[in-house]
């Protein structure tokens, strides 16, 4: 009898048979390869168990945790932050001071232990102990010098007129004809006006600074800009002082200021420091100018006074405690008697040109004040320029000294068209 025909295997059955055959063939080799690894793992487990059963001796007193605290990186950051908040540095001492003052004891004590340790290591707060490794950052903004404030050029109504040739003559009527009543057949009496001239000529205002070229080369553009801005600032203040107070020839080659162009009858000592006395002074100053036929209004006239006098006036009060001038002085543009009040530190008695007993307060009709200006203020730079050195009483060479000369030059004169256009009270020192 014929044997039954073989049943063909499916593809999945064939793959399973091959996998079993290969696994059986490779099993001895795989076991031989894994045996050393299994042995090593066992030995490692035994070593770990032994170490856990016999722990090492206690760590030294200044181990990592004790030195730095549980969260040492955060603690270091907090200490540096405290130092910066305290005085803007990374000084550990500053941090300790702030921590002792502000932190609770539970947090302060471990942190202070850490600071005592790091003081003996490299710190940013000590230049010789790695501090010089920290490169400082410089803010480009300068802390500006405190200066007086110029006031005259900014007065409302003051005029600046061109004087391009350096001198100018202005026609001026000095007297008037007369008019009178007469009888029907009487003869008229002739009279004539009189005229004159007002002469202005430029006064030369100069400022000069000598800068070493090394500073310019290595200091960058900030050096040149700072010098130029400083020259312009000192020039503005010097001319402002001249417009207010100068008196040639005592102030050599200077314009004559309001103080010495004002009619003598309009200059008087203060009546005193009380409320009633100041009211007398202030109303008298306005009267002095207005009664001389100047068209005085709050829009074109006002007071000029020192900061100290401003606040002394602010505090003047009645017997019932009412501050008389407070409302006017609190405005964006302060006023006294309805007239604008302009404050200038140029008039402080601490300035050498005022004197301890010479405090001044001005009232002026501003359109009567004229600045005759060449309108050619210059700031120039002369690399290697020569200049007069007062310390040597000789001309120095900028080429030999490797220096640059920077100058600021302006030409102008100041005119008070009418002597009666201002009134001044002296002795206003407070």
C-alpha positions in Angstrom: 0.0 0.0 0.0 1.4 3.3 -1.0 2.4 5.8 1.8 0.4 8.9 2.1 1.7 12.0 0.3 3.8 14.4 2.5 1.9 17.5 3.6 3.8 20.7 2.6 4.8 23.1 5.5 3.5 26.6 5.6 5.9 29.5 5.6 5.3 30.3 9.2 6.0 26.7 10.2 9.2 26.7 8.2 10.4 29.9 10.0 9.6 28.5 13.5 11.5 25.3 12.6 14.6 27.3 11.5 14.5 29.5 14.6 14.4 26.5 16.9 17.2 24.8 15.0 19.4 27.9 15.2 18.7 28.6 18.9 19.6 25.0 19.8 22.8 25.3 17.8 23.9 28.6 19.4 22.8 27.9 23.0 26.2 26.5 24.2 28.2 29.4 22.7 25.9 32.0 24.3 26.2 30.4 27.7 29.9 30.4 27.5 29.9 34.1 26.7 27.5 35.2 29.4 29.1 33.1 32.2 31.9 35.6 33.0 29.5 38.6 33.0 27.1 36.8 35.4 30.0 36.0 37.7 31.2 39.6 37.7 27.7 40.8 38.5 27.6 38.4 41.5 30.9 39.6 42.8 29.7 43.3 42.5 26.6 42.5 44.4 28.7 40.9 47.2 31.0 43.9 47.3 28.1 46.3 47.7 26.5 44.3 50.4 29.8 44.1 52.3 30.3 47.9 52.0 26.8 48.5 53.3 27.4 46.2 56.3 30.7 48.1 57.1 30.3 51.9 56.3 33.4 54.1 56.1 34.6 56.4 58.9 32.8 59.8 59.3 33.8 62.4 56.6 36.3 65.2 57.6 35.0 68.3 59.3 35.1 70.4 56.1 33.6 67.9 53.6 31.8 69.2 50.6 28.4 69.4 52.3 29.6 71.1 55.4 31.6 73.6 53.5 29.0 74.5 51.0 25.7 73.6 52.6 23.0 71.3 51.5 22.3 73.4 48.4 25.8 74.8 47.9 25.3 76.3 44.4 22.1 78.1 45.3 23.8 79.3 48.5 26.7 80.8 46.7 24.4 82.5 44.3 22.4 84.0 47.2 25.5 85.3 48.9 26.7 87.0 45.8 23.2 88.5 45.3 23.2 89.8 48.9 26.6 91.4 48.3 25.5 93.1 45.1 22.3 94.4 46.8 24.3 95.7 49.7 26.9 97.8 47.9 27.0 96.8 44.3 30.0 94.5 44.5 30.8 90.8 44.9 32.5 91.4 48.3 31.9 88.5 50.7 32.2 90.9 53.6 29.3 92.9 52.4 27.3 89.8 51.9 28.0 88.7 55.5 26.9 92.1 56.9 23.6 91.9 54.9 23.0 88.3 55.9 23.5 88.9 59.6 21.2 91.9 59.4 18.4 90.5 57.3 18.3 86.7 57.4 16.8 84.4 60.1 19.4 82.6 62.3 18.4 79.2 60.9 19.4 80.2 57.4 22.1 82.7 58.2 24.4 80.4 60.3 25.1 77.7 57.7 25.6 80.3 55.1 28.0 82.3 57.2 30.0 79.1 57.8 30.3 78.8 54.0 31.5 82.4 53.6 34.2 81.8 56.2 35.5 78.9 54.2 35.4 80.6 50.8 37.3 83.6 52.2 40.4 81.4 52.3 39.9 80.4 48.7 39.8 82.3 45.4 37.2 85.0 45.5 36.0 87.7 43.1 35.9 90.2 45.9 39.6 90.3 46.3 41.7 91.6 43.5 44.8 89.6 44.3 42.8 86.4 45.0 41.3 86.0 41.5 39.2 89.2 41.6 41.2 90.6 38.7 40.0 87.7 36.6 36.6 89.4 36.6 36.5 92.1 33.8 34.4 95.0 34.9 31.7 96.4 32.7 31.5 100.1 32.2 28.2 101.9 31.8 28.4 104.3 28.8 26.3 106.9 30.7 28.3 109.6 32.6 27.5 110.9 36.0 27.2 114.6 35.0 28.9 117.3 37.0 26.6 119.5 39.1 26.6 123.0 37.7 24.8 126.3 38.1 22.0 126.9 35.7 22.0 129.6 33.1 18.9 131.7 32.9 19.2 134.9 30.9 19.1 133.4 27.3 15.9 131.5 28.2 13.9 134.5 29.5 10.6 135.0 27.6 10.8 138.1 25.4 14.6 138.6 25.6 16.0 139.2 22.1 19.1 137.9 20.4 20.2 140.1 17.5 22.9 139.5 14.9 26.2 141.5 15.1 28.2 139.9 12.3 30.9 142.6 12.0 31.7 142.6 15.7 30.4 146.1 16.4 27.2 148.0 15.9 25.8 151.5 16.6 22.1 152.0 17.3 20.3 155.3 17.1 18.7 156.4 20.3 16.3 159.3 21.1 17.5 160.9 24.3 15.0 163.8 24.6 11.7 165.0 23.4 10.2 168.3 22.1 7.7 170.1 24.3 4.1 171.0 23.8 2.2 173.8 25.5 -1.0 175.8 25.4 -1.0 179.5 24.3 -3.2 182.4 23.6 -4.8 182.9 20.3 -2.1 185.4 19.0 0.9 184.3 21.1 4.0 183.1 19.4 4.8 179.4 19.5 8.0 178.4 21.3 10.1 176.0 19.3 11.6 172.9 20.9 13.5 170.0 19.5 14.0 166.3 20.3 17.6 165.1 21.1 19.3 162.0 19.8 22.3 159.9 20.5 23.9 156.6 19.8 24.2 153.3 21.7 27.4 151.5 20.7 27.9 147.8 21.1 31.0 145.8 20.3 31.7 142.1 20.7 33.3 140.8 23.9 35.3 137.6 23.2 34.5 134.7 25.4 37.0 131.8 25.2 37.6 128.4 26.8 40.4 126.0 26.0 41.3 122.4 27.0 44.5 120.5 26.2 44.1 116.7 25.9 46.9 114.2 25.6 46.7 112.3 22.3 47.1 109.0 24.1 43.9 109.7 26.0 42.1 110.4 22.7 43.6 107.3 21.0 42.8 104.9 23.8 39.8 106.6 25.4 37.6 106.6 22.3 35.2 109.2 21.0 33.7 109.8 24.5 36.8 111.8 25.4 36.4 114.3 22.6 32.7 114.6 23.1 33.0 115.1 26.9 35.6 117.9 26.5 33.5 119.7 23.9 30.3 119.5 26.0 32.2 120.7 29.0 33.6 123.7 27.1 30.1 124.7 25.9 28.6 124.3 29.4 31.3 126.5 31.1 31.0 129.1 28.3 27.2 129.3 28.7 27.5 129.8 32.5 30.2 132.5 32.2 28.2 134.5 29.7 25.1 134.2 31.9 27.0 135.5 34.9 28.2 138.4 32.7 24.6 139.2 31.5 23.5 139.4 35.2 26.3 140.8 37.2 29.5 141.8 35.4 30.9 145.3 35.5 33.9 146.2 33.3 36.6 147.2 33.7 36.5 145.3 37.1 35.5 142.3 35.1 38.0 142.7 32.3 36.7 142.6 28.7 33.3 141.5 29.8 29.8 142.7 28.8 28.1 144.9 31.4 25.3 143.1 33.2 21.8 144.1 34.4 23.2 144.9 37.8 25.3 147.8 36.5 23.1 148.9 33.6 20.1 149.6 35.9 19.1 153.0 37.0 20.6 153.8 40.5 17.2 154.9 41.8 15.8 151.4 41.0 18.4 149.6 43.2 17.7 149.4 46.9 18.5 147.3 50.0 15.8 144.8 51.0 13.3 146.0 53.6 13.8 142.8 55.6 12.9 139.2 55.7 9.4 139.3 57.2 6.2 138.8 55.1 5.3 142.5 55.2 8.9 143.5 54.3 8.9 141.1 51.3 5.6 142.4 50.1 7.1 145.9 50.2 10.2 144.7 48.2 8.2 142.8 45.6 5.6 145.4 44.9 8.2 148.1 45.0 10.3 146.4 42.3 7.3 146.1 39.9 6.4 149.7 40.6 10.0 150.9 39.9 9.8 149.6 36.4 6.2 150.1 35.5 6.1 153.8 36.7 9.0 154.5 34.2 6.6 153.9 31.3 7.8 150.4 30.5 4.8 148.3 29.2 5.1 145.8 32.0 2.8 142.7 31.9 3.0 139.2 33.3 3.6 138.0 29.8 6.8 140.0 29.2 8.3 140.8 32.7 9.3 138.8 35.7 11.5 138.1 38.7 15.0 136.4 38.8 16.1 135.1 42.1 18.2 132.4 43.9 17.0 129.0 44.9 17.4 129.9 48.6 15.3 133.1 48.3 12.7 131.2 46.3 12.1 128.8 49.2 12.3 131.6 51.8 9.5 133.3 50.0 7.5 130.1 49.7 7.6 129.7 53.5 6.4 133.2 54.2 3.1 132.9 56.2 0.5 135.1 57.9 0.0 135.1 61.7 -2.7 132.4 61.1 -0.3 130.1 59.3 -1.5 130.7 55.7 1.4 130.6 53.2 0.9 133.7 51.2 2.9 132.9 48.0 2.6 129.1 48.0 -0.1 128.9 45.4 1.8 130.9 42.8 5.2 129.2 43.5 3.7 125.7 43.1 2.7 126.3 39.5 4.7 124.7 36.6 5.9 128.2 35.9 6.2 129.7 39.4 4.8 133.2 39.9 5.2 136.0 42.4 2.4 138.6 42.3 1.3 137.0 39.0 4.7 137.6 37.3 6.8 134.6 36.4 9.7 133.8 38.7 12.9 132.3 37.3 15.3 130.6 39.7 19.1 130.6 39.1 21.8 129.1 41.2 24.1 131.8 39.7 22.6 134.2 42.3 23.4 132.0 45.4 25.5 133.8 48.0 27.8 130.8 48.1 29.1 131.8 44.7 32.3 133.9 45.1 31.0 136.6 42.8 28.0 137.4 45.0 29.5 137.7 48.5 27.9 136.6 51.8 25.9 139.9 52.2 25.0 140.6 48.6 22.0 138.4 47.8 20.3 139.9 44.8 16.7 139.7 43.4 15.8 141.2 40.0 12.7 142.3 38.3 13.0 143.1 34.6 11.1 144.0 31.4 12.5 141.2 29.3 12.0 142.7 25.8 14.3 145.6 26.9 17.2 143.0 27.2 19.1 142.4 24.0 22.0 140.0 23.3 24.0 141.2 20.4 25.6 138.1 19.1 28.0 137.3 16.2 26.1 134.0 15.9 29.4 132.2 15.2 30.2 130.3 18.4 32.8 127.7 17.4 34.2 124.6 19.0 37.4 123.6 17.1 40.0 120.9 17.5 43.7 121.5 16.7 45.8 118.3 16.7 49.3 119.3 17.6 48.3 123.0 18.1 50.4 125.4 20.2 49.0 127.0 23.3 50.1 129.2 26.1 50.9 127.2 29.3 50.5 129.5 32.4 52.5 127.0 34.5 55.5 127.6 32.2 54.7 131.2 31.3 55.5 130.2 27.8 53.9 128.8 24.6 53.9 125.0 24.5 54.0 122.8 21.4 51.2 120.3 21.0 53.4 118.5 18.4 56.3 118.0 20.8 54.0 117.1 23.7 51.7 114.9 21.5 48.6 116.9 22.5 45.4 118.1 21.0 44.0 121.6 21.7 40.2 122.1 21.8 38.8 125.6 22.0 35.4 127.2 22.3 35.0 130.9 21.2 32.0 133.2 21.2 31.6 136.9 20.6 28.7 138.9 21.9 27.6 142.0 23.9 24.7 142.6 26.2 22.4 145.7 26.2 19.7 146.9 28.5 17.9 149.3 26.2 16.6 151.4 29.1 18.2 151.9 32.5 14.7 151.9 33.9 13.8 148.4 32.6 15.0 146.6 35.7 14.7 146.9 39.5 17.0 145.2 42.0 16.9 144.5 45.7 20.2 143.7 47.5 20.9 142.0 50.8 18.6 139.2 50.0 20.9 136.6 51.5 19.0 134.0 53.5 
